[in-house]
Amino acid sequence: MTKFVIKRIILLFPILFVVTVVTFALSTLSAGDPAAIVARSEAGVISQKAVDIVKSELGLDKSYPMQYREWLKGVVRFDLGNSYKTKAPVSSELMARLPATLMLTAYAATIMFIVSLIVGVLGALYPNSLIDKAAKLLSFATVSIPPFVLGLLLLFVFGVKLKLVDIVGGVGTKSVWLPAITLGISHCGPFIMLIRNNMLDVMGKGYIKAARARGVSETVIVARHALRNSILPALTKLGVTVGSMIGGSAVIEALFSWPGLGQLALNSIYNKDIPVLQGFMLFAAALIIIVNLIVDVIYKAVDTRIKIT
């Protein structure tokens, strides 16, 4: 296990190097001139002279390879630069928003897994029944309905009609439920079908039939034998999904005014705040890679028969 973890950590460095190249290219070569936006926000009036001064101050007058080299040197020193808008260190802005995003992701992932597990197992235990058809319909609906539509519906019901939550703003366990339910349910579809199909496959295995022949109760068969083997493949997908939740929660955070990394990223795109956008993309990619590493280690620990290379 130790050798496997060390090997995976070493592999992180070339992956992160590729991420830095892609991150810099996507953020730098996108449309719009950040120097013009900064000049407008600071001086109020855009002139070519003001734009040129800002470009020189921010180093944007250098060639792209030189800009990338300077940015990469900062990344190696854990210095992601300063925000064009707030002048604060990017790392400080990311760290200030990270707890809110991790809280939202943890709640969303828990909701998604519990709902998928219950629905998927029930669908497998009663194949081709009304329960199974309802499970398939729920799976299809969760991938078909855009998350912002579900979020608006929840806001209308629980915020406007029932007045159980604040519509705008709010941080904490009371305010996290609606965005977490929206984010979690929107990722349920593939998990429901994955768990259902795995469960159906396992329930048809020979050792399950042998257990039934020995008189083992159906509850014990499901709880001790079928459930564990059905969940294992879902663990790998859970790692990827949690990563996508962290990096792709921007719309949900903006909709519910949740002060996380996604909302910070959206603001940085609107303001052409390149250092913050680069920092977010690199940080989100690193989080996704680390989460997948942790899931692989858990996967290996849960079932030692599995060989992960």
C-alpha positions in Angstrom: 0.0 0.0 0.0 2.8 2.4 0.9 4.6 1.8 -2.4 1.3 2.4 -4.3 0.7 5.7 -2.5 4.2 6.9 -3.1 4.0 6.0 -6.8 0.7 7.9 -7.1 2.1 11.0 -5.4 5.1 11.0 -7.8 2.8 10.8 -10.7 1.0 13.9 -9.5 3.9 16.2 -10.6 3.8 15.5 -14.4 0.0 15.6 -14.2 0.0 19.0 -12.4 2.6 20.3 -14.9 0.2 19.5 -17.8 -2.6 21.2 -15.8 -0.5 24.4 -15.4 0.0 24.5 -19.2 -3.7 24.0 -19.9 -4.8 26.4 -17.2 -2.5 29.2 -18.4 -3.5 28.7 -22.0 -7.2 28.7 -21.4 -7.2 31.7 -19.0 -4.7 33.8 -20.9 -5.9 33.2 -24.5 -9.6 33.7 -23.7 -11.4 36.8 -25.1 -11.1 40.2 -23.5 -8.3 42.4 -22.4 -7.7 42.3 -18.6 -5.5 45.4 -18.7 -8.4 47.4 -20.2 -10.8 46.2 -17.4 -8.3 47.0 -14.7 -7.6 50.4 -16.2 -11.3 51.1 -16.3 -11.9 50.1 -12.7 -9.0 52.1 -11.4 -9.1 55.3 -13.6 -12.7 55.2 -14.8 -11.7 56.1 -18.3 -9.9 53.9 -20.8 -7.0 55.4 -22.7 -4.4 53.5 -24.6 -1.7 55.1 -22.3 -3.5 53.9 -19.2 -3.9 50.4 -20.6 -0.2 50.3 -21.6 0.8 51.3 -18.0 -1.4 48.6 -16.5 0.0 46.0 -18.9 3.5 47.0 -17.9 2.6 46.8 -14.2 1.0 43.4 -14.5 3.6 42.0 -16.8 1.1 41.5 -19.6 3.4 43.3 -22.1 5.7 40.2 -22.0 5.4 37.3 -24.4 3.1 34.4 -23.4 6.0 32.0 -22.7 7.6 34.6 -20.4 4.3 35.2 -18.6 3.9 31.4 -18.2 7.5 31.0 -16.9 7.0 33.8 -14.3 3.6 32.4 -13.3 5.0 28.8 -13.0 7.9 30.1 -10.8 5.3 31.6 -8.5 3.3 28.4 -8.4 6.4 26.3 -7.5 6.8 28.7 -4.5 3.1 28.4 -3.7 2.6 32.0 -4.8 -0.4 32.3 -7.2 0.0 36.1 -7.5 -2.4 38.8 -6.5 -5.9 39.5 -7.6 -6.2 42.2 -10.2 -9.4 43.4 -8.6 -8.8 43.2 -4.8 -4.9 43.2 -4.9 -5.1 40.4 -2.2 -3.0 37.2 -2.6 -4.9 34.7 -4.7 -4.1 31.9 -2.2 -5.7 33.9 0.6 -8.9 34.4 -1.5 -9.0 30.7 -2.3 -8.5 29.6 1.2 -11.2 32.0 2.4 -13.7 30.4 0.0 -12.6 26.8 0.4 -14.4 25.8 3.6 -17.8 26.8 2.1 -17.2 24.7 -1.0 -15.9 21.7 0.9 -19.0 22.0 3.2 -21.3 22.1 0.2 -19.6 19.2 -1.6 -19.6 17.0 1.6 -23.3 17.5 2.1 -24.1 17.1 -1.6 -22.0 13.9 -1.9 -23.6 12.4 1.2 -27.1 13.1 -0.1 -26.2 11.8 -3.6 -24.8 8.5 -2.2 -27.6 7.8 0.3 -30.3 8.5 -2.3 -28.6 6.5 -5.0 -27.9 3.6 -2.7 -31.5 3.3 -1.4 -33.1 3.8 -4.8 -30.6 1.6 -6.7 -30.8 -1.3 -4.2 -34.6 -1.2 -4.1 -34.7 -1.2 -7.9 -32.4 -4.3 -8.0 -34.4 -6.1 -5.3 -37.6 -5.7 -7.2 -36.6 -5.8 -10.9 -39.2 -4.8 -13.5 -41.6 -3.8 -10.7 -43.2 -0.3 -10.2 -40.3 0.4 -7.7 -37.7 -0.5 -10.4 -39.5 1.7 -13.0 -39.7 4.5 -10.5 -35.9 4.2 -9.9 -35.2 4.3 -13.6 -37.5 7.3 -14.0 -35.7 9.1 -11.2 -32.3 8.3 -12.7 -33.4 9.7 -16.1 -35.0 12.8 -14.5 -31.9 13.7 -12.5 -29.7 13.7 -15.6 -32.3 15.4 -17.8 -33.3 18.3 -15.6 -30.7 21.1 -15.5 -29.5 21.7 -11.9 -30.4 25.4 -12.0 -34.0 24.5 -12.8 -34.2 22.1 -9.9 -32.5 24.8 -7.7 -35.0 27.5 -8.8 -37.9 25.1 -8.0 -36.5 24.4 -4.5 -36.0 28.1 -3.9 -39.5 28.8 -4.9 -41.0 26.1 -2.7 -38.9 26.3 0.4 -37.8 29.9 0.2 -40.8 31.8 -1.3 -43.8 29.7 -0.4 -42.8 27.9 2.9 -40.2 30.6 4.0 -38.0 27.9 5.6 -34.7 29.2 4.2 -33.2 32.5 3.2 -33.5 33.1 -0.5 -30.3 35.2 -0.7 -27.0 34.6 1.1 -26.4 32.7 4.3 -23.7 30.4 5.4 -24.0 27.4 7.7 -25.9 24.1 8.0 -29.3 25.8 7.7 -28.5 27.4 4.4 -26.4 24.6 2.9 -29.3 22.1 2.5 -31.0 23.5 -0.6 -27.7 24.0 -2.7 -26.5 20.6 -1.4 -29.7 18.8 -2.4 -29.6 20.5 -5.8 -26.0 19.6 -6.4 -26.4 16.1 -5.0 -29.6 15.1 -6.8 -28.2 16.4 -10.1 -25.5 13.7 -9.9 -27.7 10.9 -8.7 -28.7 9.4 -12.1 -25.5 7.5 -13.1 -25.1 6.2 -9.5 -28.6 4.9 -9.2 -28.2 2.8 -12.4 -24.6 1.7 -11.5 -25.6 0.4 -8.0 -28.8 -1.2 -9.4 -27.0 -3.0 -12.2 -24.2 -4.1 -10.0 -26.6 -5.3 -7.4 -28.6 -7.3 -10.0 -25.3 -8.8 -11.3 -24.2 -9.8 -7.8 -27.5 -11.2 -6.8 -27.2 -13.7 -9.7 -23.8 -15.0 -8.6 -23.3 -18.6 -7.6 -22.3 -17.8 -4.0 -25.5 -15.9 -3.5 -27.5 -18.9 -4.7 -25.4 -21.1 -2.5 -26.2 -18.9 0.5 -29.9 -19.1 -0.2 -29.6 -22.9 -0.6 -28.1 -23.0 2.9 -31.1 -21.2 4.3 -29.4 -17.8 4.9 -32.0 -15.1 5.2 -32.4 -12.6 2.4 -31.6 -9.7 4.7 -28.2 -11.2 5.6 -27.5 -12.0 1.9 -28.2 -8.4 0.9 -26.4 -6.8 3.8 -23.3 -9.0 4.1 -22.7 -10.3 0.6 -24.5 -8.4 -2.2 -24.3 -4.8 -0.9 -20.6 -4.6 -0.3 -19.6 -6.0 -3.7 -22.2 -3.8 -5.4 -20.9 -0.6 -3.8 -17.2 -1.1 -4.5 -17.3 -0.1 -8.2 -19.3 3.0 -7.2 -16.5 4.2 -5.0 -14.2 4.9 -7.9 -16.9 6.9 -9.7 -17.6 8.7 -6.4 -14.1 10.1 -6.4 -14.5 11.5 -9.9 -18.0 12.9 -9.1 -16.8 14.6 -5.9 -14.0 16.2 -8.0 -16.5 17.5 -10.5 -18.7 18.8 -7.7 -15.8 20.8 -6.4 -14.8 22.2 -9.8 -18.3 22.5 -11.3 -20.4 23.9 -8.5 -20.2 27.5 -9.8 -23.7 27.7 -11.2 -25.2 26.3 -8.0 -23.1 28.6 -5.8 -24.1 31.6 -7.9 -27.8 30.6 -7.8 -27.9 30.3 -4.0 -25.4 33.1 -3.3 -23.2 30.5 -1.6 -19.8 32.1 -1.0 -17.6 29.3 -2.3 -14.9 28.8 -4.9 -17.3 28.5 -7.7 -18.8 31.9 -7.1 -15.3 33.3 -6.8 -14.4 31.8 -10.2 -17.5 33.2 -11.9 -16.7 36.7 -10.5 -13.1 36.3 -11.8 -14.4 35.5 -15.3 -16.7 38.5 -15.2 -13.9 40.8 -14.0 -11.2 39.2 -16.2 -9.2 38.6 -13.0 -6.8 36.2 -14.6 -4.6 35.3 -11.5 -7.7 34.3 -9.5 -9.1 32.3 -12.4 -5.7 30.6 -12.9 -5.5 29.9 -9.2 -9.0 28.4 -9.1 -8.5 26.1 -12.1 -5.1 24.9 -10.8 -6.5 24.5 -7.2 -9.6 22.6 -8.4 -7.5 20.3 -10.6 -5.2 19.5 -7.7 -8.2 18.8 -5.4 -9.7 16.5 -8.0 -6.4 14.6 -8.3 -6.0 14.3 -4.5 -9.6 13.2 -4.0 -9.2 10.5 -6.6 -6.0 9.3 -4.9 -7.8 9.1 -1.6 -10.6 7.1 -3.2 -8.2 4.7 -4.8 -6.5 4.1 -1.4 -9.9 3.5 0.3 -10.9 1.2 -2.6 -7.7 -0.8 -2.1 -8.2 -0.9 1.7 -11.9 -2.0 1.5 -11.1 -4.9 -0.9 -7.4 -6.1 -0.6 -8.0 -8.6 -3.5 -8.0 -5.7 -5.9 -4.7 -4.8 -7.5 -4.3 -1.2 -8.3 -1.3 -0.2 -10.5 
